[in-house]
């Protein structure tokens, strides 16, 4: 299934000059990973503390874009500048899941938004990433299959935040789109598991 993640190579190409400049400056992949995590925690706390203040929602897409850029850069620093490490692999997976939780769970504090649906979308996102990692455990690659991977969730919540910031009152429409997002999350879990098993079968393992 298609995913925004498929655009990652083109995005990385645009970021490569900045990545090279950071490497020359002595910035490490793990430092970039932690910077993206800190940014996510700070913005999520802002949304929660303000119960979804318009300015916090307006700026969420920018934070998500910066986070996506930093996540791409830390991967390139690791692969292309010989900075791969076991600690880096752990930080990359853990901070991604924790950052998603920190940024999206605070939507449950916004008046009119159904909190159980927000929690469901977040939890299914966590399980989807866990399913992707399990691919490695059973002998496949780390699976990033869609339709609702990390980048897709970022676009979804960024758009959702903008609608609320524009003053669109949550109600039936927000319940429907959150339920749809939850369904996409479930489909992603199934698809990643299926693709991991297919990869193993095709490889004859």
Buried (B, 14 or more C-beta within 10 A) or exposed (E): EEBBBEEBEEBBEEBEEEBBEBBEEEBBBBBBBBBBBEBBBEBBBBBBEBEBBEEBBBBBBEBBEBBBBBBBBBBBBBEBBEBEEEEBBEBBBEBBBBBBBBBBBBBBBBEEBBEEBBBBBBBBBBBBBEBBBBBEEEEBEBBBBBBBBBBBBBBBBBEBBBBBBEEEEBEEEBBEBBBBBBBBBBBBBEBBBEBBEEBBEEEEE
